Amino acid sequence: STAKEALTESEALPSGWECANDPNSGKTYYFCRTTAERSWTKPVLIDELPAGWKSAKDPNSSKLYYHHSDGRTSWTKPTE
């Protein structure tokens, strides 16, 4: 894999995760510097929300976002 491919893979990773190529196998592996986790499997990118926000699935409509400490809710993904 080229440096450009590695950059593209890194852009789609959860915050703190990076990817690199194993020199022995040539396979891509993933690592998180903050937790020291390592994996051959690409970590799943979870919707990252601003601090205090959580998401829930409303069975009758769609995804709902809520702020757990002040009670705000939103049908659109919050940006702050």
Backbone as CSV, one residue per row, in Angstrom:
resi,resn,N_x,N_y,N_z,CA_x,CA_y,CA_z,C_x,C_y,C_z
1,SER,0.832,-1.181,0.000,0.000,0.000,0.000,0.874,1.241,0.000
2,THR,0.436,2.232,-0.697,1.227,3.448,-0.819,0.930,4.393,0.336
3,ALA,1.746,5.442,0.441,1.524,6.432,1.500,0.162,7.085,1.324
4,LYS,-0.246,7.317,0.055,-1.548,7.924,-0.215,-2.684,7.012,0.268
5,GLU,-2.569,5.692,0.018,-3.586,4.748,0.477,-3.641,4.719,2.000
6,ALA,-2.484,4.748,2.653,-2.440,4.735,4.116,-3.107,5.988,4.676
7,LEU,-2.877,7.144,4.026,-3.491,8.384,4.476,-5.006,8.286,4.350
8,THR,-5.487,7.751,3.225,-6.924,7.595,3.025,-7.512,6.682,4.095
9,GLU,-6.838,5.575,4.418,-7.328,4.671,5.464,-7.344,5.369,6.811
10,SER,-6.322,6.161,7.131,-6.242,6.853,8.415,-7.368,7.866,8.562
11,GLU,-7.762,8.516,7.464,-8.806,9.530,7.531,-10.146,8.932,7.947
12,ALA,-10.360,7.658,7.678,-11.637,7.021,7.989,-11.611,6.269,9.315
13,LEU,-10.630,6.534,10.150,-10.484,5.839,11.429,-11.036,6.680,12.575
14,PRO,-11.432,6.030,13.658,-11.855,6.780,14.846,-10.708,7.657,15.364
15,SER,-11.055,8.679,16.089,-10.071,9.602,16.637,-9.015,8.854,17.450
16,GLY,-7.758,9.175,17.221,-6.651,8.567,17.955,-6.063,7.335,17.292
17,TRP,-6.748,6.765,16.315,-6.271,5.561,15.634,-5.462,5.920,14.400
18,GLU,-4.468,5.096,14.120,-3.624,5.253,12.937,-3.442,3.890,12.296
19,CYS,-2.952,3.877,11.074,-2.653,2.601,10.434,-1.222,2.627,9.919
20,ALA,-0.657,1.450,9.788,0.705,1.292,9.287,0.797,-0.081,8.628
21,ASN,1.857,-0.280,7.880,2.090,-1.585,7.258,3.107,-2.371,8.059
22,ASP,2.789,-3.642,8.306,3.705,-4.544,8.976,4.817,-4.890,7.989
23,PRO,6.085,-4.620,8.326,7.178,-4.866,7.380,7.381,-6.344,7.047
24,ASN,6.995,-7.239,7.952,7.182,-8.675,7.706,6.124,-9.251,6.772
25,SER,4.866,-8.860,6.992,3.780,-9.443,6.199,3.298,-8.525,5.078
26,GLY,3.560,-7.222,5.227,3.055,-6.263,4.257,1.595,-5.904,4.493
27,LYS,0.978,-6.509,5.527,-0.425,-6.241,5.829,-0.570,-4.958,6.644
28,THR,-1.726,-4.316,6.495,-2.033,-3.117,7.270,-2.490,-3.519,8.665
29,TYR,-1.969,-2.823,9.670,-2.463,-3.004,11.035,-2.859,-1.637,11.580
30,TYR,-3.621,-1.643,12.641,-4.165,-0.419,13.214,-3.738,-0.314,14.667
31,PHE,-3.478,0.922,15.115,-3.058,1.124,16.500,-3.560,2.462,17.018
32,CYS,-3.757,2.494,18.325,-4.184,3.708,19.001,-3.096,4.074,20.008
33,ARG,-2.459,5.192,19.804,-1.361,5.607,20.687,-1.834,5.869,22.121
34,THR,-3.051,6.385,22.275,-3.508,6.747,23.617,-3.858,5.535,24.470
35,THR,-4.325,4.444,23.850,-4.718,3.263,24.624,-3.758,2.086,24.441
36,ALA,-2.818,2.215,23.503,-1.860,1.161,23.153,-2.539,-0.071,22.533
37,GLU,-3.788,0.074,22.089,-4.463,-1.032,21.406,-3.872,-1.210,20.014
38,ARG,-3.835,-2.462,19.567,-3.376,-2.798,18.220,-4.319,-3.846,17.656
39,SER,-4.538,-3.778,16.332,-5.467,-4.716,15.722,-5.161,-4.893,14.242
40,TRP,-5.370,-6.107,13.738,-5.283,-6.361,12.298,-6.591,-5.940,11.631
41,THR,-7.657,-5.829,12.447,-8.971,-5.465,11.934,-9.184,-3.967,12.091
42,LYS,-9.661,-3.332,11.038,-9.886,-1.889,11.074,-10.959,-1.560,12.111
43,PRO,-10.668,-0.622,13.042,-11.669,-0.260,14.046,-12.845,0.468,13.395
44,VAL,-14.013,0.283,13.964,-15.227,0.877,13.417,-15.290,2.347,13.795
45,LEU,-15.609,3.151,12.814,-15.789,4.582,13.057,-17.184,4.794,13.614
46,ILE,-17.253,5.254,14.835,-18.528,5.514,15.498,-18.808,7.005,15.365
47,ASP,-20.082,7.325,15.195,-20.448,8.742,15.123,-19.839,9.478,16.296
48,GLU,-18.935,10.384,16.017,-18.361,11.175,17.095,-19.214,12.414,17.285
49,LEU,-19.637,12.628,18.501,-20.508,13.743,18.834,-19.786,14.708,19.764
50,PRO,-20.227,15.955,19.762,-19.635,16.912,20.704,-19.834,16.443,22.143
51,ALA,-19.028,16.964,23.037,-19.083,16.580,24.455,-20.487,16.728,25.010
52,GLY,-20.929,15.711,25.737,-22.229,15.743,26.392,-23.367,15.168,25.567
53,TRP,-23.170,15.004,24.259,-24.226,14.502,23.385,-24.154,12.990,23.241
54,LYS,-25.325,12.363,23.153,-25.462,10.921,22.916,-26.486,10.750,21.796
55,SER,-26.528,9.561,21.221,-27.548,9.301,20.207,-28.375,8.091,20.606
56,ALA,-29.594,8.057,20.122,-30.500,6.942,20.373,-31.342,6.740,19.128
57,LYS,-31.824,5.527,18.943,-32.670,5.214,17.793,-34.124,5.253,18.234
58,ASP,-34.892,6.136,17.619,-36.327,6.211,17.877,-36.997,5.176,16.983
59,PRO,-37.682,4.169,17.549,-38.256,3.099,16.733,-39.320,3.580,15.750
60,ASN,-39.910,4.733,16.011,-40.968,5.240,15.136,-40.486,6.226,14.074
61,SER,-39.254,6.664,14.159,-38.798,7.644,13.173,-37.340,7.407,12.792
62,SER,-36.442,8.124,13.412,-35.026,7.990,13.042,-34.137,8.208,14.257
63,LYS,-32.877,8.507,14.015,-31.932,8.724,15.107,-32.229,10.054,15.798
64,LEU,-32.211,10.016,17.106,-32.421,11.197,17.927,-31.138,11.466,18.699
65,TYR,-30.780,12.713,18.823,-29.607,13.102,19.600,-30.094,13.825,20.853
66,TYR,-29.417,13.560,21.977,-29.804,14.231,23.219,-28.559,14.575,24.026
67,HIS,-28.674,15.684,24.751,-27.589,16.133,25.625,-27.937,15.657,27.022
68,HIS,-27.120,14.747,27.553,-27.486,14.079,28.808,-27.484,14.975,30.033
69,SER,-26.792,16.100,30.010,-26.770,16.917,31.232,-27.756,18.078,31.222
70,ASP,-28.146,18.581,30.048,-29.083,19.714,30.055,-30.430,19.409,29.399
71,GLY,-30.614,18.174,28.891,-31.909,17.760,28.381,-32.246,18.174,26.960
72,ARG,-31.337,18.885,26.280,-31.617,19.271,24.891,-31.745,18.032,24.009
73,THR,-32.566,18.115,22.978,-32.700,17.043,21.992,-32.641,17.647,20.595
74,SER,-32.290,16.805,19.623,-32.199,17.270,18.244,-32.368,16.093,17.296
75,TRP,-33.069,16.313,16.177,-33.195,15.277,15.147,-31.999,15.333,14.202
76,THR,-31.262,16.457,14.201,-30.077,16.587,13.352,-28.828,16.462,14.218
77,LYS,-27.768,15.928,13.641,-26.527,15.720,14.386,-25.952,17.054,14.873
78,PRO,-25.757,17.198,16.182,-25.198,18.444,16.714,-23.735,18.631,16.322
79,THR,-23.346,19.867,16.146,-21.970,20.167,15.767,-21.191,20.847,16.876
80,GLU,-21.870,21.260,17.942,-21.179,21.887,19.074,-21.807,21.517,20.382
